[in-house]
């Protein structure tokens, strides 16, 4: 090889070596720059990919009933996991068997051997997160922190605790839609309306992402602690809410109805003490799916006749002596027939009160048509005076203003039959709550109150905002007109369409309604009705107003008094019996001191009359006796009852327990039906005795 070639090769090798040295230098320089100069920036970027702040949900505020009963609350729960790699080898080996045993006892689904195998395998595989319970209560968590290995803490023991809150309702589905709920898609009821206050403020916790997408807290405590949400105190009365829902459900089932609503309001303040809404899910099963009381506008039917009569009286167009021809229950307007709800009857000329408490469509419409057909705007003005075109402004969402034709000059919304049909509750749409607010104003002497569901907002037990009653209008009509319609509403219950609701223990006033359904759910159909009743009690000093609306009853009647009325009565009965402070004792005045009749086992009768402080001369010596009323203020007479061995005892007037004791001890097979005292006794086809109670 020549020297020239040799030198050329050496030079080339030198150049390659130089290039490699330069390249290595550049790499070293770049690595040094990355590590020492830009390292902090790159490390921050790396950390940001694996370490970040996680939102810690604040504990949601509670919702309470008026008496302090808990309606909705967030209870703390914890998701429990373990980082099998975190403990030292010594700690892990010393505690894995005992920990596996604790897990098996807690779970009850897998053996200690299975848990031990899983823990060892996860540690060997470098798995940093192994969850074993998604829902642990606070007391359970405190016990777990004393388990083997876990007692060493998060870093030495590998315990991973992730807190979360669950919203629970101690009373189950009671007032479900009114209390409401919040999801990603929808906010409903009080929960939805006050979500911002109830939610509080979330905290922050620093966590590190690990394989599998799991997150491990870097510290035991949060960097920013969450702030507890505020509490809401409602106006709801648990007892009245319960009876409203129960009575409503019973009526819906009995009449196989589609849905229904019942609302109870405190007359003087406008507080909503109960709001029940039920929808049929399947045959005989109902659930709160929609707040019909607020969000369902329908044609109210005959309950609207109160507004028509109040307008007539307020305008001075007629009084109680005004007469109208019912035309035996049928008339026509512009060729369109209108009939009374019971169809054809024999009545012709009647007074205004009788037309009202009979709920005559013909009578009320003819009176309104007689006095307003040439000035329909005057009638509309009165309806506006009663605020029947306005929303109530209730504190939860879902309400819309009533649909009321207000411009008789607009032929697109007003025709020749609008006035008579409007007067009996058609060609307009209102929600049950809007109707109730009007009735409540009548019960309140003409003072209209704004309905409300929330009375207080609290923070850590301290009231930060209080909602007081709001007067919408101190006088929706003159005292004379209000007193007149109050008298009419009392007549409806005493002797009119709602006479089956009359109670011997308290007075009530109200109006029945039976209308053909026409809304977005059901179109007009002659066989599909809406039954309603709106009223208040006690009539002479109203404390509560109530409306019940039941849609599409399919069996056992469809009239308001038969379908909606019993719900009203059940609510009124419960309130009367449970709130005795608001009622006069039945023996408070001499004129009421007439002892009730009773029949039964004499020692029991003595105890009852003694407790009621009724003086009775117990001259009878027999085991069985009958107490006979002797008139107001008189000491009742007592009659001894003797029953021959083989004779059938006369058990009529006895309570069921006493009647069964007497009859079954004489060898009779007895069946019974109904509630109350024994009204009748008969033998059935099998020779057994059947008792009818009532």
C-alpha positions as CSV (number, residue, x, y, z in Angstrom):
1,X,0.0,0.0,0.0
2,X,1.5,3.4,-1.0
3,X,2.1,6.1,1.5
4,X,-0.4,8.4,-0.3
5,X,-3.2,5.9,0.1
6,X,-2.3,5.2,3.7
7,X,-2.3,8.9,4.6
8,X,-5.7,9.4,2.8
9,X,-7.3,6.6,4.9
10,X,-5.8,8.0,8.1
11,X,-7.2,11.4,7.3
12,X,-10.6,10.0,6.6
13,X,-10.6,8.1,9.9
14,X,-9.6,11.2,11.7
15,X,-12.5,13.1,10.1
16,X,-14.9,10.4,11.1
17,X,-13.5,10.4,14.6
18,X,-13.7,14.1,14.7
19,X,-17.3,14.0,13.6
20,X,-18.1,11.5,16.2
21,X,-16.5,13.6,18.9
22,X,-18.4,16.7,17.7
23,X,-21.6,14.8,17.7
24,X,-21.0,13.4,21.1
25,X,-20.2,16.8,22.3
26,X,-23.4,18.2,20.9
27,X,-25.4,15.4,22.5
28,X,-23.6,16.0,25.9
29,X,-24.2,19.7,25.5
30,X,-27.9,19.2,24.6
31,X,-28.4,16.8,27.5
32,X,-26.7,19.1,29.9
33,X,-28.9,22.0,28.7
34,X,-32.0,19.9,29.0
35,X,-31.1,18.7,32.4
36,X,-29.6,21.8,34.0
37,X,-31.1,24.7,31.9
38,X,-34.5,23.5,30.7
39,X,-34.9,20.7,33.2
40,X,-37.3,22.6,35.5
41,X,-39.6,23.3,32.6
42,X,-39.6,19.7,31.3
43,X,-40.1,18.4,34.8
44,X,-43.1,20.7,35.3
45,X,-44.6,19.4,32.0
46,X,-44.1,15.8,33.1
47,X,-45.5,16.5,36.5
48,X,-48.5,18.3,34.9
49,X,-49.3,15.1,32.9
50,X,-49.2,13.0,36.1
51,X,-49.9,15.3,39.0
52,X,-52.9,17.6,39.0
53,X,-55.7,19.0,41.3
54,X,-58.8,16.9,41.6
55,X,-62.2,18.5,42.5
56,X,-63.4,17.4,45.9
57,X,-67.2,17.6,45.9
58,X,-68.7,19.8,48.7
59,X,-71.3,18.3,51.0
60,X,-74.7,19.3,49.6
61,X,-77.0,21.2,52.0
62,X,-80.0,19.5,53.6
63,X,-83.7,20.1,52.9
64,X,-86.0,20.1,55.9
65,X,-89.7,20.0,56.4
66,X,-91.4,22.8,58.4
67,X,-91.0,20.9,61.7
68,X,-87.3,20.1,61.1
69,X,-87.8,16.6,59.7
70,X,-85.1,15.8,57.2
71,X,-86.4,15.5,53.7
72,X,-83.2,15.3,51.7
73,X,-79.5,15.1,52.8
74,X,-76.1,14.2,51.4
75,X,-74.5,11.4,53.4
76,X,-70.7,10.8,53.1
77,X,-69.4,7.6,51.7
78,X,-66.0,6.4,50.6
79,X,-64.4,4.3,47.9
80,X,-61.7,2.1,49.4
81,X,-58.7,0.8,47.5
82,X,-55.1,-0.3,48.3
83,X,-51.7,0.4,46.7
84,X,-50.1,-3.0,47.1
85,X,-46.7,-1.6,46.1
86,X,-46.5,1.2,48.7
87,X,-45.8,-1.0,51.9
88,X,-42.3,-2.2,52.5
89,X,-41.6,-5.9,51.9
90,X,-41.4,-6.5,55.6
91,X,-44.7,-4.7,56.4
92,X,-46.5,-6.4,53.5
93,X,-45.4,-9.9,54.4
94,X,-46.2,-9.4,58.1
95,X,-49.7,-8.2,57.5
96,X,-51.0,-9.6,54.2
97,X,-52.6,-12.7,55.8
98,X,-54.5,-10.7,58.4
99,X,-55.6,-8.0,55.9
100,X,-56.9,-10.7,53.5
101,X,-59.0,-12.1,56.4
102,X,-60.4,-8.7,57.2
103,X,-61.3,-8.1,53.6
104,X,-63.0,-11.5,53.4
105,X,-65.1,-10.9,56.5
106,X,-66.1,-7.4,55.2
107,X,-67.0,-8.6,51.8
108,X,-68.4,-12.0,52.4
109,X,-68.2,-12.9,48.7
110,X,-64.6,-14.1,48.5
111,X,-62.4,-16.1,50.8
112,X,-59.3,-14.9,52.6
113,X,-57.1,-17.1,50.4
114,X,-58.5,-15.4,47.3
115,X,-57.8,-12.0,48.7
116,X,-54.3,-13.0,49.7
117,X,-53.5,-14.3,46.3
118,X,-54.9,-11.2,44.6
119,X,-52.8,-8.9,46.9
120,X,-49.6,-10.8,46.3
121,X,-50.1,-11.0,42.5
122,X,-51.0,-7.3,42.2
123,X,-47.8,-6.3,44.2
124,X,-45.7,-8.6,42.0
125,X,-47.1,-7.1,38.9
126,X,-46.5,-3.5,40.1
127,X,-50.2,-2.7,40.2
128,X,-50.6,0.5,42.1
129,X,-54.4,0.6,42.6
130,X,-56.7,-2.3,43.7
131,X,-60.2,-1.2,44.6
132,X,-62.3,-3.5,46.8
133,X,-65.3,-1.5,48.0
134,X,-67.2,1.3,46.2
135,X,-69.5,2.4,49.0
136,X,-68.2,2.5,52.6
137,X,-69.9,4.5,55.4
138,X,-67.9,6.7,57.8
139,X,-68.1,4.3,60.7
140,X,-67.0,1.5,58.5
141,X,-64.1,3.6,57.3
142,X,-63.0,4.3,60.8
143,X,-63.0,0.6,61.6
144,X,-61.0,-0.2,58.4
145,X,-58.3,2.3,59.4
146,X,-57.5,-0.1,62.3
147,X,-57.1,-3.1,60.1
148,X,-53.6,-4.8,59.7
149,X,-51.4,-2.8,57.3
150,X,-54.0,0.0,56.8
151,X,-53.3,1.2,60.4
152,X,-49.8,2.1,59.1
153,X,-51.3,5.0,57.1
154,X,-51.5,5.9,53.4
155,X,-47.8,5.7,52.6
156,X,-46.7,2.8,54.7
157,X,-50.0,0.9,54.5
158,X,-51.1,1.8,51.0
159,X,-54.7,2.6,52.0
160,X,-56.4,4.8,49.4
161,X,-59.6,6.6,50.5
162,X,-61.7,8.5,47.9
163,X,-64.7,10.4,49.5
164,X,-68.0,11.2,47.8
165,X,-71.5,12.1,48.8
166,X,-74.8,10.4,48.1
167,X,-78.1,12.2,48.1
168,X,-80.7,10.3,50.1
169,X,-84.3,11.0,51.2
170,X,-85.2,9.6,54.6
171,X,-88.9,9.6,53.7
172,X,-88.4,7.8,50.4
173,X,-90.7,9.0,47.6
174,X,-92.7,11.4,49.8
175,X,-93.0,14.7,47.9
176,X,-90.5,13.3,45.4
177,X,-91.2,15.8,42.6
178,X,-91.6,18.8,44.9
179,X,-88.3,18.2,46.7
180,X,-86.8,17.4,43.3
181,X,-83.4,16.3,42.1
182,X,-80.5,17.4,40.0
183,X,-78.8,15.4,37.3
184,X,-76.5,16.3,34.4
185,X,-79.6,16.6,32.1
186,X,-82.3,18.2,34.3
187,X,-82.9,20.1,37.5
188,X,-86.2,19.6,39.2
189,X,-88.1,21.0,42.2
190,X,-86.5,22.7,45.2
191,X,-83.2,20.8,44.6
192,X,-83.1,22.3,41.1
193,X,-84.3,25.8,42.0
194,X,-81.8,26.2,44.8
195,X,-79.0,24.1,43.4
196,X,-76.4,26.9,43.6
197,X,-77.0,27.4,47.3
198,X,-77.3,23.7,48.1
199,X,-74.1,22.8,46.2
200,X,-71.7,24.8,48.3
201,X,-68.1,25.2,46.9
202,X,-65.9,22.3,45.9
203,X,-62.4,21.8,47.3
204,X,-59.2,20.6,45.6
205,X,-56.9,17.7,46.3
206,X,-53.5,17.1,44.7
207,X,-53.3,13.6,43.1
208,X,-51.0,11.6,40.9
209,X,-52.1,9.6,37.9
210,X,-51.0,6.0,37.8
211,X,-51.4,3.2,35.3
212,X,-55.0,2.2,34.6
213,X,-56.2,5.8,34.8
214,X,-56.5,5.8,38.6
215,X,-55.5,8.7,40.8
216,X,-53.6,8.5,44.1
217,X,-53.8,11.4,46.6
218,X,-50.4,12.9,47.4
219,X,-51.4,14.1,50.8
220,X,-53.8,13.0,53.6
221,X,-55.5,16.4,53.6
222,X,-57.0,18.5,50.8
223,X,-55.2,21.6,49.5
224,X,-58.5,23.5,49.5
225,X,-61.2,22.2,51.8
226,X,-64.8,22.1,50.3
227,X,-67.4,24.4,51.7
228,X,-70.7,22.9,52.9
229,X,-73.8,23.9,51.0
230,X,-76.6,25.9,52.7
231,X,-79.7,24.2,54.1
232,X,-83.2,24.8,52.9
233,X,-86.2,24.8,55.2
234,X,-89.5,24.2,53.4
235,X,-93.1,24.9,54.4
236,X,-94.1,21.2,53.9
237,X,-96.0,19.4,56.7
238,X,-94.9,15.7,56.7
239,X,-98.2,14.5,58.2
240,X,-100.4,16.4,55.7
241,X,-98.1,15.5,52.8
242,X,-98.4,11.8,53.8
243,X,-102.2,11.8,53.9
244,X,-102.4,13.8,50.7
245,X,-100.3,11.3,48.8
246,X,-102.0,8.3,50.4
247,X,-105.6,9.6,49.7
248,X,-104.6,10.6,46.2
249,X,-103.2,7.2,45.4
250,X,-106.2,5.4,46.8
251,X,-108.5,7.5,44.7
252,X,-106.4,7.0,41.6
253,X,-106.3,3.2,42.1
254,X,-110.1,3.0,42.8
255,X,-111.0,5.0,39.7
256,X,-108.2,3.7,37.5
257,X,-107.2,7.3,36.7
258,X,-104.3,8.4,34.6
259,X,-102.8,11.0,37.0
260,X,-103.7,13.3,39.8
261,X,-102.6,16.2,42.0
262,X,-103.4,17.5,45.4
263,X,-102.2,20.7,47.0
264,X,-102.8,22.1,50.5
265,X,-102.1,25.7,51.3
266,X,-102.2,27.7,54.6
267,X,-104.9,30.3,54.1
268,X,-103.4,33.2,56.0
269,X,-99.8,32.9,54.7
270,X,-99.8,31.1,51.4
271,X,-97.5,28.4,52.7
272,X,-97.7,25.2,50.7
273,X,-98.0,22.5,53.4
274,X,-98.5,19.6,50.9
275,X,-98.1,19.0,47.2
276,X,-98.7,15.6,45.8
277,X,-98.5,14.5,42.2
278,X,-98.9,10.9,41.0
279,X,-98.8,9.3,37.5
280,X,-99.8,5.8,36.6
281,X,-96.8,3.6,35.8
282,X,-98.7,0.4,35.4
283,X,-102.0,-1.0,36.5
284,X,-102.5,-0.1,40.2
285,X,-99.0,1.5,40.5
286,X,-98.4,5.2,40.7
287,X,-95.3,7.4,41.1
288,X,-94.3,11.1,41.0
289,X,-93.0,11.7,37.5
290,X,-94.3,15.2,36.9
291,X,-95.5,18.2,39.0
292,X,-99.0,18.6,37.6
293,X,-99.9,21.0,40.4
294,X,-97.5,23.6,38.8
295,X,-96.8,22.5,35.3
296,X,-100.1,21.1,34.0
297,X,-102.5,23.7,32.5
298,X,-106.0,22.3,31.8
299,X,-109.5,23.7,31.4
300,X,-110.7,23.8,35.0
301,X,-114.3,23.3,34.4
302,X,-116.9,24.0,37.1
303,X,-114.4,25.2,39.7
304,X,-114.1,28.3,37.5
305,X,-117.8,29.1,38.1
306,X,-116.7,30.8,41.4
307,X,-114.9,33.5,39.3
308,X,-118.0,34.0,37.1
309,X,-120.4,34.4,40.0
310,X,-117.9,36.7,41.9
311,X,-117.7,38.9,38.7
312,X,-121.5,39.1,38.5
313,X,-121.8,40.1,42.2
314,X,-118.8,42.5,42.1
315,X,-120.3,44.3,39.1
316,X,-123.7,44.5,40.9
317,X,-125.4,42.7,37.9
318,X,-127.3,40.4,40.2
319,X,-127.8,39.1,43.7
320,X,-129.1,36.0,45.4
321,X,-132.6,36.7,44.3
322,X,-131.7,36.7,40.6
323,X,-133.4,33.8,38.8
324,X,-132.5,31.9,35.7
325,X,-134.2,29.3,33.6
326,X,-132.3,26.1,33.5
327,X,-134.4,24.9,30.5
328,X,-134.4,21.4,32.0
329,X,-130.6,21.2,31.6
330,X,-130.0,22.1,28.0
331,X,-129.6,25.3,26.0
332,X,-127.8,26.5,22.8
333,X,-125.4,29.3,21.9
334,X,-125.1,30.1,18.2
335,X,-126.4,26.6,17.4
336,X,-123.9,24.9,19.7
337,X,-125.6,22.9,22.5
338,X,-124.6,23.2,26.2
339,X,-126.0,20.8,28.8
340,X,-125.7,20.3,32.6
341,X,-123.4,17.6,33.7
342,X,-126.2,15.2,34.8
343,X,-128.0,15.6,31.5
344,X,-131.7,16.3,31.2
345,X,-133.6,17.1,34.4
346,X,-136.9,18.8,35.3
347,X,-135.7,22.1,36.8
348,X,-136.6,25.4,35.1
349,X,-136.6,28.6,37.0
350,X,-134.1,28.7,39.9
351,X,-132.2,31.3,41.9
352,X,-128.5,32.1,41.5
353,X,-127.5,30.2,44.7
354,X,-129.3,27.1,43.5
355,X,-127.8,27.3,40.0
356,X,-124.4,27.5,41.6
357,X,-124.6,24.8,44.2
358,X,-126.2,22.5,41.6
359,X,-123.2,23.4,39.4
360,X,-125.5,24.1,36.5
361,X,-123.6,24.9,33.3
362,X,-126.8,26.3,31.7
363,X,-127.7,28.5,34.7
364,X,-124.2,30.1,35.2
365,X,-123.5,30.6,31.5
366,X,-126.9,32.2,30.9
367,X,-126.4,34.6,33.7
368,X,-123.0,35.6,32.4
369,X,-124.3,35.8,28.9
370,X,-127.3,37.9,30.0
371,X,-125.2,40.6,31.6
372,X,-121.9,40.5,29.6
373,X,-122.7,39.6,26.0
374,X,-122.8,43.2,24.9
375,X,-119.8,44.1,27.1
376,X,-117.5,41.0,27.3
377,X,-114.5,43.2,28.0
378,X,-116.1,44.0,31.4
379,X,-116.1,40.3,32.3
380,X,-112.5,39.9,31.2
381,X,-111.6,42.9,33.3
382,X,-113.1,41.3,36.4
383,X,-111.1,38.1,35.7
384,X,-108.0,40.1,35.5
385,X,-108.9,41.9,38.7
386,X,-108.9,38.4,40.3
387,X,-105.4,37.8,38.9
388,X,-106.6,34.8,36.9
389,X,-104.3,35.7,34.0
390,X,-101.1,35.7,36.1
391,X,-98.7,33.1,37.2
392,X,-98.4,32.6,40.9
393,X,-94.6,33.0,41.1
394,X,-94.1,29.9,43.1
395,X,-90.4,29.3,44.1
396,X,-89.8,26.3,41.9
397,X,-89.6,26.2,38.1
398,X,-92.1,24.8,35.6
399,X,-95.0,27.3,36.0
400,X,-96.4,29.2,33.0
401,X,-99.1,31.9,33.1
402,X,-102.7,30.8,32.5
403,X,-104.0,30.8,28.9
404,X,-107.0,33.2,29.1
405,X,-108.7,34.9,26.2
406,X,-108.4,38.6,27.1
407,X,-109.3,40.4,23.9
408,X,-113.0,40.1,22.8
409,X,-112.1,42.2,19.7
410,X,-109.7,39.6,18.5
411,X,-111.8,37.2,16.4
412,X,-109.0,34.7,16.1
413,X,-109.3,34.0,19.9
414,X,-112.8,35.1,20.7
415,X,-116.0,33.8,19.1
416,X,-119.7,34.0,19.8
417,X,-119.5,31.0,22.2
418,X,-116.4,32.1,24.0
419,X,-118.2,34.0,26.8
420,X,-120.7,31.3,27.8
421,X,-118.0,28.6,27.6
422,X,-115.5,30.7,29.4
423,X,-118.0,31.3,32.2
424,X,-118.1,27.5,33.0
425,X,-114.4,26.9,32.8
426,X,-113.7,26.1,29.2
427,X,-111.7,28.0,26.5
428,X,-109.0,28.8,29.1
429,X,-106.2,26.8,30.8
430,X,-105.0,27.0,34.4
431,X,-102.8,24.9,36.6
432,X,-104.3,23.5,39.8
433,X,-102.1,25.8,41.9
434,X,-103.3,28.9,40.1
435,X,-106.9,27.8,40.7
436,X,-106.1,27.2,44.4
437,X,-104.5,30.6,44.9
438,X,-107.8,32.2,43.8
439,X,-109.9,30.0,46.1
440,X,-107.4,30.7,48.9
441,X,-108.0,34.4,48.4
442,X,-111.8,33.9,48.8
443,X,-111.2,31.9,51.9
444,X,-108.9,34.7,53.2
445,X,-111.5,37.4,52.9
446,X,-110.4,38.6,49.5
447,X,-106.6,38.9,50.4
448,X,-104.6,37.0,47.8
449,X,-101.3,35.5,49.0
450,X,-98.4,34.4,47.0
451,X,-97.8,30.7,47.4
452,X,-94.4,29.6,48.7
453,X,-92.5,26.4,49.5
454,X,-89.3,27.7,51.1
455,X,-89.4,29.5,54.4
456,X,-85.7,29.8,55.4
457,X,-82.1,29.4,54.1
458,X,-79.6,28.3,56.8
459,X,-75.9,28.2,57.0
460,X,-74.3,26.1,59.8
461,X,-77.7,26.1,61.6
462,X,-78.0,29.9,61.4
463,X,-80.8,31.5,59.4
464,X,-79.3,33.7,56.7
465,X,-82.5,34.5,54.8
466,X,-86.1,34.2,55.8
467,X,-89.1,34.3,53.4
468,X,-92.1,36.0,54.8
469,X,-95.7,35.9,53.4
470,X,-96.3,38.1,50.5
471,X,-99.6,39.8,49.8
472,X,-100.4,39.9,46.1
473,X,-103.6,41.9,46.5
474,X,-105.2,42.9,49.7
475,X,-108.7,43.0,48.1
476,X,-109.4,41.1,44.9
477,X,-113.1,42.0,45.4
478,X,-115.3,43.9,47.9
479,X,-115.9,42.3,51.3
480,X,-119.7,42.1,50.4
481,X,-119.0,40.1,47.3
482,X,-116.5,37.9,49.0
483,X,-118.9,37.1,51.9
484,X,-121.6,36.3,49.4
485,X,-119.5,33.7,47.5
486,X,-118.2,32.3,50.8
487,X,-121.8,31.6,51.6
488,X,-122.4,29.9,48.2
489,X,-119.3,27.7,48.7
490,X,-120.6,26.6,52.1
491,X,-124.0,25.7,50.4
492,X,-122.2,23.4,47.9
493,X,-120.9,21.3,50.8
494,X,-124.0,21.6,53.0
495,X,-126.6,20.7,50.4
496,X,-125.1,20.9,46.9
497,X,-123.0,18.7,44.6
498,X,-120.4,18.1,47.4
499,X,-122.9,17.2,50.2
500,X,-121.2,13.8,50.6
501,X,-118.2,15.6,51.9
502,X,-120.0,17.1,54.8
503,X,-118.6,16.3,58.2
504,X,-120.4,16.4,61.6
505,X,-117.1,17.6,63.3
506,X,-116.0,20.6,61.2
507,X,-117.4,22.8,58.4
508,X,-116.0,23.0,54.9
509,X,-116.7,25.0,51.7
510,X,-115.8,24.5,48.1
511,X,-116.8,23.7,44.6
512,X,-116.8,20.5,42.6
513,X,-115.6,20.4,39.0
514,X,-116.2,17.8,36.2
515,X,-114.8,18.8,32.8
516,X,-114.1,17.1,29.5
517,X,-110.4,16.7,29.0
518,X,-108.6,18.8,26.3
519,X,-104.9,19.3,26.8
520,X,-101.6,18.2,25.2
521,X,-102.0,14.7,26.7
522,X,-105.6,13.9,25.9
523,X,-107.9,15.6,23.3
524,X,-111.6,16.1,23.7
525,X,-113.5,12.9,24.2
526,X,-117.0,12.4,25.6
527,X,-115.8,9.6,27.9
528,X,-112.7,11.1,29.3
529,X,-113.0,13.6,32.1
530,X,-111.1,15.6,34.7
531,X,-112.6,15.5,38.2
532,X,-111.7,18.2,40.7
533,X,-112.6,19.8,44.0
534,X,-111.3,23.1,45.3
535,X,-112.2,24.4,48.8
536,X,-111.2,25.2,52.3
537,X,-111.9,24.3,55.9
538,X,-113.1,25.1,58.5
539,X,-115.6,27.2,56.6
540,X,-116.2,29.8,59.3
541,X,-112.5,30.4,60.1
542,X,-110.5,28.9,57.2
543,X,-107.1,27.6,58.1
544,X,-106.3,25.5,55.0
545,X,-107.3,25.6,51.4
546,X,-107.0,22.6,49.1
547,X,-107.4,21.5,45.5
548,X,-107.6,18.0,44.1
549,X,-107.5,17.3,40.4
550,X,-107.7,13.8,39.0
551,X,-107.4,13.1,35.3
552,X,-109.1,10.4,33.2
553,X,-110.9,8.3,35.8
554,X,-112.1,5.1,34.0
555,X,-114.3,3.4,36.6
556,X,-116.4,3.9,39.7
557,X,-117.6,7.4,38.6
558,X,-116.0,10.5,37.2
559,X,-117.8,13.4,38.9
560,X,-115.6,15.8,41.1
561,X,-117.5,14.9,44.3
562,X,-117.0,11.2,43.8
563,X,-113.4,11.1,42.6
564,X,-111.6,14.2,43.9
565,X,-113.9,15.1,46.8
566,X,-112.9,12.0,49.0
567,X,-109.2,13.1,48.8
568,X,-110.1,16.6,50.1
569,X,-112.2,15.0,52.9
570,X,-109.4,12.6,53.9
571,X,-107.0,15.5,54.2
572,X,-109.4,17.7,56.1
573,X,-110.3,14.8,58.4
574,X,-106.6,14.2,59.2
575,X,-105.9,17.9,59.8
576,X,-108.9,18.3,62.0
577,X,-108.1,15.2,64.1
578,X,-104.3,16.0,64.5
579,X,-104.4,19.7,65.0
580,X,-107.0,20.0,67.9
581,X,-105.5,23.3,69.0
582,X,-107.3,24.9,66.1
583,X,-110.7,23.5,66.9
584,X,-113.2,24.0,69.6
585,X,-113.8,21.0,71.9
586,X,-117.1,19.4,71.1
587,X,-118.1,19.7,74.8
588,X,-117.0,23.4,75.1
589,X,-120.6,24.8,75.0
590,X,-123.8,23.6,76.7
591,X,-125.6,23.4,73.3
592,X,-123.0,20.8,72.2
593,X,-123.1,18.7,75.4
594,X,-125.5,16.1,74.0
595,X,-123.9,12.7,74.7
596,X,-123.5,10.5,71.7
597,X,-125.3,7.2,71.5
598,X,-123.2,4.1,72.2
599,X,-123.7,0.4,72.7
600,X,-121.3,-2.2,73.9
601,X,-119.3,-3.6,76.9
602,X,-120.2,-1.5,79.9
603,X,-116.7,-1.1,81.5
604,X,-115.4,0.2,78.1
605,X,-118.3,2.6,77.8
606,X,-117.7,3.9,81.3
607,X,-114.0,4.6,80.4
608,X,-114.9,6.4,77.2
609,X,-117.5,8.7,78.8
610,X,-115.4,9.4,81.8
611,X,-112.5,10.5,79.6
612,X,-114.9,12.7,77.6
613,X,-116.2,14.2,80.9
614,X,-119.8,13.4,80.1
615,X,-121.9,12.7,83.2
616,X,-123.7,9.4,82.9
617,X,-125.8,7.7,85.6
618,X,-124.5,4.1,85.4
619,X,-127.6,2.4,86.9
620,X,-127.3,-0.7,84.7
621,X,-125.7,-3.7,86.3
622,X,-125.3,-5.9,83.3
623,X,-122.1,-6.5,81.4
624,X,-123.6,-4.9,78.2
625,X,-125.3,-1.6,78.0
626,X,-126.7,1.0,75.6
627,X,-126.3,4.8,76.3
628,X,-129.3,6.7,74.9
629,X,-129.1,10.4,74.2
630,X,-131.5,12.5,76.3
631,X,-131.0,15.8,74.6
632,X,-128.6,18.7,75.1
633,X,-127.5,19.2,78.7
634,X,-129.4,16.1,80.0
635,X,-127.7,13.2,81.7
636,X,-128.1,10.3,79.2
637,X,-130.1,7.2,80.1
638,X,-128.4,3.8,80.3
639,X,-130.3,0.6,79.3
640,X,-129.1,-2.8,80.4
641,X,-128.7,-5.4,77.6
642,X,-129.3,-9.0,78.2
643,X,-128.8,-11.7,75.5
644,X,-130.5,-15.1,75.8
645,X,-128.3,-18.1,75.3
646,X,-129.8,-19.2,72.0
647,X,-131.1,-15.9,70.6
648,X,-129.2,-13.9,68.0
649,X,-127.9,-10.8,69.8
650,X,-128.9,-7.4,68.4
651,X,-125.4,-6.0,67.7
652,X,-126.6,-3.0,65.6
653,X,-124.9,0.1,66.9
654,X,-121.9,-1.7,68.4
655,X,-118.3,-1.5,67.5
656,X,-116.9,-4.4,65.4
657,X,-114.8,-5.8,68.3
658,X,-117.8,-6.1,70.7
659,X,-120.1,-7.5,68.0
660,X,-117.5,-10.2,67.0
661,X,-117.0,-11.2,70.7
662,X,-120.7,-11.7,71.2
663,X,-121.5,-13.5,68.0
664,X,-118.4,-15.7,67.8
665,X,-118.8,-16.8,71.4
666,X,-122.3,-18.0,70.5
667,X,-120.9,-20.1,67.7
668,X,-121.7,-17.9,64.7
669,X,-119.3,-17.6,61.7
670,X,-119.0,-13.9,61.0
671,X,-117.8,-11.9,58.1
672,X,-118.0,-8.1,57.7
673,X,-117.4,-5.2,55.3
674,X,-117.1,-1.4,55.7
675,X,-115.8,0.8,58.5
676,X,-117.4,2.0,61.7
677,X,-120.3,0.7,63.8
678,X,-122.5,-2.2,62.8
679,X,-125.4,-0.9,60.7
680,X,-126.9,-4.2,59.5
681,X,-126.8,-8.0,60.0
682,X,-127.8,-10.6,57.4
683,X,-127.2,-14.2,56.7
684,X,-125.3,-15.1,53.6
685,X,-125.9,-18.2,51.3
686,X,-123.6,-20.3,53.5
687,X,-125.6,-19.5,56.7
688,X,-122.9,-17.3,58.1
689,X,-123.6,-13.8,59.5
690,X,-122.4,-10.8,57.5
691,X,-122.1,-7.5,59.3
692,X,-122.3,-4.2,57.4
693,X,-120.4,-1.4,59.0
694,X,-120.9,2.3,58.4
